[in-house]
Amino acid sequence: MPSSCCAVGCQNRKNTQKDLNFYRIPAGKHPSKKSRRKLWLEALRRENWSEEELQNAGLCSAHFRSVTQTVQTAESP
């Protein structure tokens, strides 16, 4: 599991931010996983990372909207 966030400028670390979750960059051969991985890499702007760097990289939950927030935003006037 990743121990630090790979987002540009993010300094969140697993050992100091106990309330955050960390997620690996999607991987796999299935077309849906390849597509999701491509979207993540575009959003992260990490185009020139090696496969080894990507395997060890992760993103913290501070960069995701929760389902509750998304639903509330969609229902708000």
Secondary structure, 3 states (H helix, E strand, C coil): CCCECCCCCCCCECCCCCCCCEEECCCCCCHHHHHHHHHHHHHHCCCCCCHHHHHHCEEEHHHCCCHHHHHHHHHCC
